[in-house]
Amino acid sequence: MGERGAGAAGLGRRKKTGSRPLSTSSVAELEDAEEETLSRRKSLAENGRERGEPCPAQSQAARPSDNQFRCHKLQESLLSSASGYSNYRGILNWCVVMLVLSNARLFLENLIKYGILVDPIQVVSLFLKDPYSWPSLCLILASNIFVLAALNTERRLASGAFPESLGIFLYTLNLGTILCAPVLVVFMVTSITSVGSVFALGIYTILFLKLYSYKDVNKWCREKRKAKVKALARSMSAPVIKANGDMAHSVVFYPGNVTYRDVYYFVFAPTLCYELNFPRSPRIRKRFLLRRLLEMLFFMQLIVGLIQQWMVPTIQNSMKPFRDMDYSRMIERLLKLAVPNHLIWLIFFYWFFHSCMNFVAELMQFGDREFYRDWWNSETVTYFWQNWNIPVHRWCLRHFYKPMMKRGVSKWMAQTAVFLASAFFHEYLVSVPLKMFRLWAFMGMMSQIPLAWFVAKFLRGNYGNAAVWISLIIGQPIAVLMYVHDYYVLNYEKLQ
Ligand SMILES: CC(C)(COP(=O)(O)OP(=O)(O)OC[C@H]1O[C@@H](n2cnc3c(N)ncnc32)[C@H](O)[C@@H]1OP(=O)(O)O)[C@@H](O)C(=O)NCCC(=O)NCCS
């Protein structure tokens, strides 16, 4: 009550003074009195600190009756970095809302300008020129020959009928044909379309990488077998019993793996790296499978629709500035194309690496579902390539990079060699179907090496992450426009 009474008395006194006008001398007196009180408090606090006593503020805080009136504490504003605040979920939602709104405007503008361009019949014509000729499908079915050739070579190598040198020769022939045969077909068969060729060549490239891995792993098994011949006398396929009594997938030992069933399981499995015993999931989850299937169908339609409605007209409108070498209009077109291109690429990522790969994995009870890692947090270009496409990265490490490093090749040389190989396959998948060799994809991939060096040396944290995003958002449409421009000049301008 004493404290409160004093406070109330003080207030009353101030009110009284406030009710009548103050003379200049009384104001000066009041200021002097306040200054004196302040300096007295200060000296008291200093003396107290010297004696190890709490300062007046602290001692007030300790008094429970004062706590009731306190509404301030020592704290930073949320947006200042010293506050340590990091929950920006609401801001992220705002970004998404803004993105949807601004894209909705673009979408409406596009609809008003061009009308509805989505045409499912046109999609069929991208795959087939002649309804009675299906060259891409025939090419894909013919790829079985190479699988069977690899299996039979392995069988003979395993039984000792073929020496290792003959095995190397046959594999070189088989893998070389896998890369060359579809190129010949694409150039010779006129009824094959560019989109159909991309599919066929993509499947042949995957098969090339898979059979290369198949060859390596079986060779490693033979080398191991040579080292422990005795132990392997008893090591053919043996069933394993689970703890609950169920029959688990049998564990296979070399050469028990060299069978049709095993090689075809690998050919269809969502991985490029062969293993004798893949990790297997215990059962097929039907709801999971159905969700992935619906996603696959929906996102495929969405990608095709966005390409027809948004990308194609933008590309068509970009031809004139590129022909006239009008630089400011070229940059404007490039930035315009960057938005749909990037959106389609992101949807493609989810469609392929999440929906399709998980669908196939679930169907085949393939247990390892690490098809991608958090590449979106990449602060360096190296991190991006290590995490965005795990099947390819794993293959590169296991069958190309590490063997080179073990042979004493320097890290820089080995990385350059991996990017060279990757650049070759990127160019192979674009140039052959377009029947035009321009090396834009090759250069795009090779430019990752200096870009990786630059980002690692000069940029850190969020700046590095922004640099990776910019390179993805801008880099891809540059390559797309280059190819389309060259294709247009080569195929249509000549006709005019
Ligand atoms: C080139 C590339 C393989 C380098 O990968 P990286 O992870 O940066 O390479 P690192 O130097 O960090 O080494 C990776 C591995 O090699 C191992 N290694 C390094 N030196 C070694 C040596 N002398 N002997 C054996 N192993 C070695 C490391 O221990 C590490 O092993 P871990 O993965 O088991 O931890 C990678 O950037 C890549 O995959 N690039 C191409 C990607 C691509 O083209 N993708 C196409 C997608 S469309």
The ligand as an SDF file (V2000), in Angstrom:
LIG
                    3D

 48 50  0  0  0  0  0  0  0  0999 V2000
   31.3480  -35.0380  -60.8700 C   0  0  0  0  0  0  0  0  0  0  0  0
   30.5860  -35.5360  -59.6800 C   0  0  0  0  0  0  0  0  0  0  0  0
   30.4090  -37.0560  -59.7620 C   0  0  0  0  0  0  0  0  0  0  0  0
   31.3890  -35.1690  -58.4420 C   0  0  0  0  0  0  0  0  0  0  0  0
   30.6870  -35.5870  -57.3140 O   0  0  0  0  0  0  0  0  0  0  0  0
   31.1280  -35.0540  -55.8530 P   0  0  0  0  0  0  0  0  0  0  0  0
   30.1580  -35.6440  -54.8920 O   0  0  0  0  0  0  0  0  0  0  0  0
   31.2420  -33.5810  -55.9050 O   0  0  0  0  0  0  0  0  0  0  0  0
   32.5600  -35.6830  -55.6830 O   0  0  0  0  0  0  0  0  0  0  0  0
   33.5060  -35.7070  -54.4040 P   0  0  0  0  0  0  0  0  0  0  0  0
   34.8590  -35.2880  -54.8100 O   0  0  0  0  0  0  0  0  0  0  0  0
   32.8490  -34.9840  -53.2890 O   0  0  0  0  0  0  0  0  0  0  0  0
   33.6320  -37.2750  -54.0310 O   0  0  0  0  0  0  0  0  0  0  0  0
   32.5510  -38.1100  -54.0270 C   0  0  0  0  0  0  0  0  0  0  0  0
   32.9310  -39.4980  -53.5510 C   0  0  0  0  0  0  0  0  0  0  0  0
   34.1560  -39.9340  -54.1420 O   0  0  0  0  0  0  0  0  0  0  0  0
   34.9990  -40.4450  -53.1140 C   0  0  0  0  0  0  0  0  0  0  0  0
   36.4040  -40.2510  -53.4590 N   0  0  0  0  0  0  0  0  0  0  0  0
   37.0590  -39.0940  -53.5290 C   0  0  0  0  0  0  0  0  0  0  0  0
   38.3540  -39.3410  -53.8580 N   0  0  0  0  0  0  0  0  0  0  0  0
   38.4970  -40.6680  -54.0030 C   0  0  0  0  0  0  0  0  0  0  0  0
   39.5830  -41.5370  -54.3240 C   0  0  0  0  0  0  0  0  0  0  0  0
   40.7910  -41.0800  -54.5930 N   0  0  0  0  0  0  0  0  0  0  0  0
   39.3440  -42.8490  -54.3830 N   0  0  0  0  0  0  0  0  0  0  0  0
   38.1160  -43.3490  -54.1160 C   0  0  0  0  0  0  0  0  0  0  0  0
   37.0400  -42.5820  -53.7980 N   0  0  0  0  0  0  0  0  0  0  0  0
   37.2370  -41.2720  -53.7430 C   0  0  0  0  0  0  0  0  0  0  0  0
   34.6110  -39.6310  -51.8980 C   0  0  0  0  0  0  0  0  0  0  0  0
   34.9740  -40.3120  -50.7060 O   0  0  0  0  0  0  0  0  0  0  0  0
   33.1280  -39.5560  -52.0480 C   0  0  0  0  0  0  0  0  0  0  0  0
   32.5580  -40.7850  -51.6140 O   0  0  0  0  0  0  0  0  0  0  0  0
   31.0940  -40.8530  -50.9480 P   0  0  0  0  0  0  0  0  0  0  0  0
   30.1380  -40.3470  -51.9890 O   0  0  0  0  0  0  0  0  0  0  0  0
   30.9170  -42.2970  -50.6670 O   0  0  0  0  0  0  0  0  0  0  0  0
   31.1440  -39.9840  -49.7440 O   0  0  0  0  0  0  0  0  0  0  0  0
   29.1830  -34.8600  -59.5670 C   0  0  0  0  0  0  0  0  0  0  0  0
   29.3140  -33.4780  -59.5940 O   0  0  0  0  0  0  0  0  0  0  0  0
   28.2450  -35.2890  -60.6700 C   0  0  0  0  0  0  0  0  0  0  0  0
   27.5570  -36.2720  -60.5330 O   0  0  0  0  0  0  0  0  0  0  0  0
   28.2090  -34.5260  -61.7750 N   0  0  0  0  0  0  0  0  0  0  0  0
   27.4460  -34.8200  -62.9640 C   0  0  0  0  0  0  0  0  0  0  0  0
   26.0070  -34.8140  -62.6910 C   0  0  0  0  0  0  0  0  0  0  0  0
   25.2180  -34.8770  -63.9390 C   0  0  0  0  0  0  0  0  0  0  0  0
   25.6760  -34.7320  -65.0240 O   0  0  0  0  0  0  0  0  0  0  0  0
   23.9400  -35.0840  -63.8080 N   0  0  0  0  0  0  0  0  0  0  0  0
   23.0840  -35.0960  -64.9240 C   0  0  0  0  0  0  0  0  0  0  0  0
   21.7460  -34.8620  -64.4670 C   0  0  0  0  0  0  0  0  0  0  0  0
   20.6360  -34.5880  -65.7810 S   0  0  0  0  0  0  0  0  0  0  0  0
  1  2  1  0
  2  3  1  0
  2  4  1  0
  2 36  1  0
  4  5  1  0
  5  6  1  0
  6  7  2  0
  6  8  1  0
  6  9  1  0
  9 10  1  0
 10 11  2  0
 10 12  1  0
 10 13  1  0
 13 14  1  0
 14 15  1  0
 15 16  1  0
 15 30  1  0
 16 17  1  0
 17 18  1  0
 17 28  1  0
 18 19  1  0
 18 27  1  0
 19 20  2  0
 20 21  1  0
 21 22  1  0
 21 27  2  0
 22 23  1  0
 22 24  2  0
 24 25  1  0
 25 26  2  0
 26 27  1  0
 28 29  1  0
 28 30  1  0
 30 31  1  0
 31 32  1  0
 32 33  2  0
 32 34  1  0
 32 35  1  0
 36 37  1  0
 36 38  1  0
 38 39  2  0
 38 40  1  0
 40 41  1  0
 41 42  1  0
 42 43  1  0
 43 44  2  0
 43 45  1  0
 45 46  1  0
 46 47  1  0
 47 48  1  0
M  END
$$$$
